[in-house]
Amino acid sequence: MLSWRQRRAVKLMFCKPDEEVARELGVKLETVALWRENTEFQEALAEEEKAIKSAAARISSDASLAAAKNLHRLMTEGKDGKLCLDTLKASGAFEKKENDPADALESLVQRAAEGNGTDT
C-alpha cells in the first residue's frame, strides 16, 4: 500500500521534476528515486498516466466536435470556416483512428450536422 506521500508524488510527477516533488513532500531525492523502482509505485504511475491520456483524449474529442459544429454552421451560413478547418486539422480529426472510428472526421461532421454532442 502506498503512503500518502507516494500517492501525492504520483500526481506531482506528471507536472514537476523529481527534485521539486521531493522538496514539496519533504523527502530526499534518493527517496523519490527508490519509489520509482517500487513495482506498486510504477503501477500507480502507469494508472495515472492512463487517466491523464484518457482525459486529454476526451478534451480533444470535445474540441474537435465543437470545431466541426462551428465549421458546419459557418459553411451553411456562407461564412469563412478557415479557423474551424485549421482547428480540425490540428486536432487530427482528418486521421482515422483504428481503435475508435467514431472519431473520424466524417462522423464528427455528421454528428455536428445532426446537432448531437457538445454545444458550442
C-alpha positions, 0 to 999 in steps of 0.5 A: 500500500502506498503512503500518502506521500507516494500517492501525492508524488504520483500526481506531482510527477506528471507536472514537476521534476523529481527534485521539486516533488521531493522538496514539496513532500519533504523527502530526499531525492534518493527517496523519490528515486527508490519509489520509482523502482517500487513495482506498486509505485510504477503501477500507480504511475502507469494508472495515472498516466492512463487517466491523464491520456484518457482525459486529454483524449476526451478534451480533444474529442470535445474540441474537435466536435465543437470545431466541426459544429462551428465549421458546419454552421459557418459553411451553411451560413456562407461564412469563412470556416478557415479557423474551424478547418485549421482547428480540425486539422490540428486536432487530427480529426482528418486521421482515422483512428483504428481503435475508435472510428467514431472519431473520424472526421466524417462522423464528427461532421455528421454528428455536428450536422445532426446537432448531437454532442457538445454545444458550442 
